[in-house]
Amino acid sequence: MAAAMYFSIWALLIAELVCARSVRQVHDMNEPEDWAVDDFMCPRECFCPPSFPTALYCENRGLKEIPDIPSRIWYLYIENNLIETIPEKPFENATELRWINLNKNKITNYGIAKGALSQLKKLLFLFLEDNELEEVPSPLPRSLEQLQLARNKVSRIPQGTFSNLENLTLLDLQHNKLLDNAFQRDTFKGLKNLMQLNMAKNALRQMPPRLPANTMQLFLDNNSIEAIPDNYFNVIPKVAFLRLNHNKLSDVGLPSSGFDVSSILDLQLSYNRLTKFPRISAHLQHLHLDHNKIKSVNVSVICPPPPSVPGERDLFSYGPRLNYLRLDGNEIEPPTPMDLMNCFSLLQALIV
């Protein structure tokens, strides 16, 4: 129970870190008496709730163009329309914008005016999911903290796209058309504070190179990745959540040290081609190995030794921290070895 609680607290902490700057209190903005008369205007195509004067709701209205945004607006909801372009003019007075949701439109890269987004100096969250983008849009404002580009047609990341985005903490590129040649060694240069990177459901065959050092959550599910280079995790020493489900990883494709990385708490390797239990760290808490081709569990080989760092030894007085293990969908014959429980004495869920 203590182990599960520890993991939950850690997961919540990381989620809070990713969104640490996501909460902006309404009372931080200028008071209504400081606004100009024009600030109270509301585009006729949209709804301006009196109880939430900094929000503008224009979603689900069949709009083909973005209306002029009043200067008081912080939050713009304009998703699920027919918008193809993002010109500069509608945002000329929208200097306070923090949040733009343009999901489920028809926006292309050619339709985004060069300075339309970069002029929004206070923008924190940009949602462009389910559009027609073929590359990551650029330039973007330096203030940006979250960029959501899932379910587009992105296959290119122009050089220097992220070079000024040192405040970005979350980048979601899942369900696009990224190939290995989309990345250069300096593609992610500039993302000094990135903590969550999602590139699931693309067409990658290799691990993306030179990820930002502060990456804590890396999601690469549903690609065609066959191997992980030795020392790959040295570049991302803080990675805690690693998802590689539904890839083509085999035993020979794993690093020589396996996943013996003290920072990793949650490791998901379901639906791959592994025949052996990979090497893991004593710090690991959740492990998904279901639906591989593992035939046996040799506990004498897989049981991780306690850390050699003197200050950490007390934390492992009850053995490795693993408390959740999935092994179903493999070729393991019952019964489950009893010494598995002797090694992982904190196990609370074992699925075979």
C-alpha positions as CSV (number, residue, x, y, z in Angstrom):
1,M,0.0,0.0,0.0
2,A,2.8,2.4,0.9
3,A,4.5,1.7,-2.5
4,A,1.3,2.4,-4.4
5,M,0.7,5.6,-2.5
6,Y,4.3,6.7,-3.1
7,F,3.9,6.0,-6.9
8,S,0.5,7.9,-7.0
9,I,2.1,10.9,-5.2
10,W,5.0,10.9,-7.6
11,A,2.7,10.7,-10.6
12,L,0.6,13.5,-9.4
13,L,3.8,15.5,-8.7
14,I,5.0,15.1,-12.2
15,A,1.6,16.0,-13.7
16,E,1.6,19.0,-11.5
17,L,5.0,20.0,-12.7
18,V,4.0,19.7,-16.3
19,C,1.0,21.9,-15.7
20,A,2.6,24.1,-13.0
21,R,2.1,27.3,-14.9
22,S,-1.3,26.2,-16.4
23,V,-3.4,27.8,-13.7
24,R,-3.7,31.5,-14.0
25,Q,-6.1,33.1,-11.5
26,V,-8.7,35.4,-13.0
27,H,-8.1,37.9,-10.3
28,D,-4.6,38.5,-11.6
29,M,-5.9,40.4,-14.6
30,N,-6.8,44.0,-14.9
31,E,-10.0,45.0,-13.1
32,P,-13.1,45.8,-15.4
33,E,-12.9,49.5,-14.5
34,D,-9.5,49.6,-16.2
35,W,-10.9,48.3,-19.5
36,A,-11.8,50.5,-22.5
37,V,-15.4,50.6,-23.8
38,D,-14.4,48.5,-26.7
39,D,-13.2,45.8,-24.3
40,F,-16.8,44.9,-23.5
41,M,-17.7,44.2,-27.1
42,C,-18.6,40.6,-28.1
43,P,-18.3,39.2,-31.7
44,R,-21.8,38.5,-32.9
45,E,-20.7,35.0,-33.9
46,C,-19.7,34.1,-30.4
47,F,-20.8,34.0,-26.8
48,C,-19.3,36.1,-24.0
49,P,-20.5,34.8,-20.6
50,P,-21.0,37.7,-18.1
51,S,-19.7,35.5,-15.3
52,F,-16.5,34.8,-17.2
53,P,-15.6,38.1,-19.0
54,T,-12.1,36.9,-20.1
55,A,-13.5,34.0,-22.1
56,L,-14.8,33.9,-25.7
57,Y,-16.8,30.9,-26.9
58,C,-17.0,30.5,-30.6
59,E,-17.0,26.7,-30.9
60,N,-19.4,24.6,-33.1
61,R,-20.7,27.5,-35.1
62,G,-19.6,26.6,-38.7
63,L,-17.2,29.6,-38.8
64,K,-14.9,29.9,-41.7
65,E,-13.0,32.9,-40.3
66,I,-11.7,33.9,-36.9
67,P,-13.6,37.0,-35.7
68,D,-11.8,40.0,-34.2
69,I,-10.8,39.1,-30.6
70,P,-11.4,41.8,-28.0
71,S,-8.4,42.9,-25.9
72,R,-9.9,41.6,-22.6
73,I,-9.9,38.0,-23.7
74,W,-7.6,35.5,-22.1
75,Y,-9.3,32.2,-23.2
76,L,-10.5,31.6,-26.8
77,Y,-12.6,28.5,-27.6
78,I,-13.1,28.3,-31.4
79,E,-12.8,24.6,-32.0
80,N,-14.9,22.4,-34.3
81,N,-15.5,24.9,-37.1
82,L,-14.5,25.2,-40.7
83,I,-11.6,27.6,-40.3
84,E,-8.7,27.3,-42.8
85,T,-6.5,30.3,-42.0
86,I,-5.0,32.1,-39.0
87,P,-4.4,35.7,-40.2
88,E,-2.8,38.4,-38.0
89,K,-5.7,40.9,-38.0
90,P,-8.1,39.1,-35.7
91,F,-5.5,39.1,-32.9
92,E,-4.2,42.6,-33.3
93,N,-5.8,43.7,-30.0
94,A,-5.7,40.3,-28.3
95,T,-2.5,41.0,-26.3
96,E,-3.7,39.2,-23.2
97,L,-4.5,35.8,-24.8
98,R,-3.3,32.9,-22.7
99,W,-5.3,30.0,-24.2
100,I,-6.4,29.3,-27.8
101,N,-8.3,26.1,-28.7
102,L,-8.5,25.7,-32.5
103,N,-9.0,21.9,-32.5
104,K,-11.1,20.3,-35.2
105,N,-10.8,22.9,-38.0
106,K,-9.2,22.8,-41.5
107,I,-6.1,24.8,-40.8
108,T,-3.1,24.3,-43.0
109,N,0.5,25.6,-42.7
110,Y,0.0,27.8,-45.7
111,G,-3.0,29.3,-44.0
112,I,-1.1,30.6,-40.9
113,A,0.3,34.1,-41.4
114,K,3.9,34.3,-40.3
115,G,3.4,36.7,-37.4
116,A,-0.1,35.6,-36.4
117,L,0.9,33.4,-33.5
118,S,4.3,34.9,-32.6
119,Q,2.7,38.3,-31.9
120,L,0.8,36.8,-28.9
121,K,3.4,37.5,-26.3
122,K,1.5,36.0,-23.4
123,L,0.1,32.9,-25.0
124,L,0.6,29.8,-22.8
125,F,-1.6,27.0,-24.4
126,L,-2.1,26.4,-28.1
127,F,-4.4,23.6,-29.3
128,L,-4.3,22.7,-33.0
129,E,-5.4,19.1,-32.9
130,D,-7.3,17.5,-35.7
131,N,-6.4,20.0,-38.4
132,E,-4.5,19.7,-41.8
133,L,-1.0,20.7,-40.7
134,E,1.9,19.0,-42.5
135,E,4.7,20.5,-40.3
136,V,5.0,22.1,-36.9
137,P,4.0,25.7,-37.2
138,S,6.6,28.4,-36.8
139,P,7.3,31.0,-35.5
140,L,5.6,30.5,-32.1
141,P,5.6,32.8,-29.1
142,R,8.4,32.4,-26.6
143,S,5.9,32.3,-23.8
144,L,4.2,29.1,-24.9
145,E,4.1,26.2,-22.4
146,Q,1.9,23.6,-24.1
147,L,1.6,22.8,-27.8
148,Q,-1.0,20.2,-28.8
149,L,-0.7,19.0,-32.4
150,A,-2.2,15.5,-32.3
151,R,-4.0,14.0,-35.3
152,N,-2.6,16.2,-38.0
153,K,-0.5,15.2,-41.0
154,V,2.8,16.4,-39.6
155,S,5.8,14.9,-41.3
156,R,8.3,17.8,-41.0
157,I,9.8,19.8,-38.2
158,P,11.6,22.8,-39.8
159,Q,15.1,23.6,-38.4
160,G,15.0,26.0,-35.5
161,T,11.2,25.5,-34.9
162,F,11.8,25.0,-31.1
163,S,14.9,27.2,-30.7
164,N,13.1,29.9,-28.7
165,L,10.6,27.8,-26.8
166,E,12.4,27.5,-23.6
167,N,9.2,27.7,-21.6
168,L,7.5,24.7,-23.4
169,T,6.8,21.9,-20.9
170,L,4.5,19.7,-23.1
171,L,4.7,18.8,-26.7
172,D,2.1,16.5,-28.2
173,L,2.8,15.1,-31.7
174,Q,0.9,11.9,-31.4
175,H,-1.0,10.4,-34.4
176,N,0.9,12.2,-37.2
177,K,3.2,11.1,-40.0
178,L,6.6,11.5,-38.5
179,L,9.4,9.4,-40.0
180,D,13.0,9.1,-38.7
181,N,14.2,11.6,-41.2
182,A,12.0,14.3,-39.6
183,F,14.6,14.7,-36.8
184,Q,18.1,16.2,-36.8
185,R,20.4,16.2,-33.9
186,D,19.4,19.7,-32.9
187,T,15.7,19.4,-33.6
188,F,14.8,19.7,-29.9
189,K,17.4,22.3,-29.1
190,G,16.0,25.1,-27.1
191,L,13.4,23.0,-25.2
192,K,15.1,23.4,-21.9
193,N,12.0,22.8,-19.8
194,L,10.2,20.2,-21.8
195,M,8.9,17.5,-19.5
196,Q,6.3,15.6,-21.5
197,L,6.9,14.5,-25.1
198,N,4.2,12.4,-26.9
199,M,5.1,10.9,-30.4
200,A,2.9,7.9,-30.2
201,K,1.2,6.6,-33.4
202,N,3.7,7.8,-35.9
203,A,6.0,5.8,-38.3
204,L,9.2,5.8,-36.3
205,R,11.7,2.9,-36.6
206,Q,14.3,4.5,-34.4
207,M,14.3,6.3,-31.1
208,P,14.2,10.1,-31.6
209,P,17.7,11.6,-31.1
210,R,19.0,14.1,-28.5
211,L,15.9,14.6,-26.5
212,P,15.7,17.5,-24.0
213,A,17.5,16.7,-20.7
214,N,14.5,17.4,-18.5
215,T,12.1,15.0,-20.3
216,M,10.1,13.1,-17.6
217,Q,7.4,11.5,-19.7
218,L,8.2,9.9,-23.1
219,F,5.4,8.2,-25.0
220,L,6.4,6.3,-28.2
221,D,3.6,3.7,-28.4
222,N,2.4,2.4,-31.8
223,N,5.4,3.0,-33.9
224,S,7.8,0.5,-35.5
225,I,10.8,1.0,-33.2
226,E,13.1,-2.0,-33.4
227,A,16.0,-1.0,-31.1
228,I,17.2,1.4,-28.4
229,P,20.8,2.5,-28.6
230,D,23.2,1.9,-25.7
231,N,23.4,4.9,-23.3
232,Y,20.3,6.4,-24.8
233,F,18.9,7.3,-21.4
234,N,22.0,9.1,-20.4
235,V,20.7,12.1,-22.3
236,I,17.4,12.1,-20.4
237,P,18.4,11.3,-16.8
238,K,15.0,12.4,-15.4
239,V,12.7,10.2,-17.5
240,A,10.2,8.6,-15.1
241,F,7.4,7.3,-17.5
242,L,8.4,5.5,-20.6
243,R,5.8,4.0,-23.0
244,L,6.9,1.8,-25.9
245,N,3.9,-0.4,-26.3
246,H,3.0,-1.8,-29.8
247,N,6.5,-1.5,-31.3
248,K,8.9,-4.1,-32.7
249,L,11.5,-4.3,-29.9
250,S,13.4,-7.6,-29.6
251,D,15.9,-8.8,-27.0
252,V,18.8,-7.9,-29.3
253,G,17.4,-4.4,-29.7
254,L,17.6,-3.4,-26.1
255,P,20.5,-1.5,-24.6
256,S,23.2,-3.7,-23.0
257,S,22.1,-2.5,-19.6
258,G,18.4,-3.0,-20.4
259,F,16.2,-0.6,-18.5
260,D,18.4,-0.4,-15.4
261,V,17.8,3.3,-15.1
262,S,17.1,4.6,-11.6
263,S,14.8,7.4,-12.7
264,I,12.2,5.1,-14.5
265,L,9.2,4.4,-12.4
266,D,6.7,3.2,-15.0
267,L,7.9,1.1,-18.0
268,Q,5.4,-0.1,-20.6
269,L,6.7,-2.6,-23.2
270,S,3.5,-4.4,-24.1
271,Y,3.0,-5.9,-27.6
272,N,6.6,-6.2,-28.6
273,R,8.8,-9.2,-29.6
274,L,10.7,-9.8,-26.4
275,T,11.5,-13.4,-25.4
276,K,13.3,-12.6,-22.2
277,F,12.5,-10.5,-19.1
278,P,14.6,-7.3,-19.5
279,R,17.0,-6.0,-17.0
280,I,15.3,-3.4,-14.7
281,S,16.2,-1.1,-11.9
282,A,15.3,-1.6,-8.3
283,H,13.5,1.8,-8.4
284,L,10.9,0.6,-11.0
285,Q,7.3,0.4,-9.7
286,H,5.1,-0.4,-12.7
287,L,6.1,-2.9,-15.5
288,H,4.0,-3.9,-18.5
289,L,5.5,-6.9,-20.4
290,D,2.2,-8.4,-21.5
291,H,1.7,-9.8,-25.1
292,N,5.4,-10.5,-25.9
293,K,7.0,-13.9,-26.5
294,I,8.5,-14.5,-23.0
295,K,8.7,-18.2,-22.2
296,S,10.1,-18.2,-18.7
297,V,10.9,-16.1,-15.7
298,N,14.4,-16.7,-14.2
299,V,14.2,-14.8,-11.0
300,S,17.9,-15.2,-10.2
301,V,18.6,-13.2,-13.4
302,I,15.9,-10.6,-13.3
303,C,15.9,-9.7,-9.6
304,P,17.6,-6.3,-9.5
305,P,20.2,-5.7,-6.8
306,P,19.7,-2.9,-4.3
307,P,21.3,0.4,-5.2
308,S,25.0,0.8,-4.3
309,V,24.5,4.4,-3.2
310,P,24.7,4.3,0.7
311,G,22.0,6.9,1.2
312,E,19.4,4.9,-0.8
313,R,19.9,1.5,0.9
314,D,17.3,2.1,3.6
315,L,14.6,2.7,1.0
316,F,15.1,-0.9,-0.3
317,S,15.0,-2.7,3.0
318,Y,12.0,-4.6,1.6
319,G,13.6,-5.2,-1.7
320,P,12.9,-3.7,-5.2
321,R,10.0,-1.2,-5.4
322,L,8.1,-3.1,-8.1
323,N,4.4,-3.3,-7.1
324,Y,2.6,-3.9,-10.5
325,L,3.6,-6.5,-13.1
326,R,1.8,-7.7,-16.2
327,L,3.0,-10.8,-17.9
328,D,-0.2,-12.1,-19.5
329,G,-0.3,-12.8,-23.2
330,N,3.2,-14.5,-23.2
331,E,4.2,-18.1,-23.4
332,I,4.9,-18.6,-19.7
333,E,3.8,-22.0,-18.3
334,P,2.3,-22.0,-14.8
335,P,2.9,-22.1,-12.0
336,T,4.4,-18.7,-11.2
337,P,7.8,-19.1,-9.5
338,M,7.5,-18.5,-5.8
339,D,10.8,-16.8,-5.7
340,L,9.3,-14.1,-7.9
341,M,7.3,-13.0,-4.9
342,N,10.4,-13.3,-2.7
343,C,12.3,-10.9,-4.9
344,F,9.5,-8.4,-5.4
345,S,8.0,-8.5,-2.0
346,L,6.1,-5.3,-2.6
347,L,4.1,-6.7,-5.5
348,Q,0.4,-5.9,-5.1
349,A,-0.7,-6.8,-8.6
350,L,0.7,-9.7,-10.7
351,I,-1.2,-10.5,-14.0
352,V,0.0,-13.7,-15.7
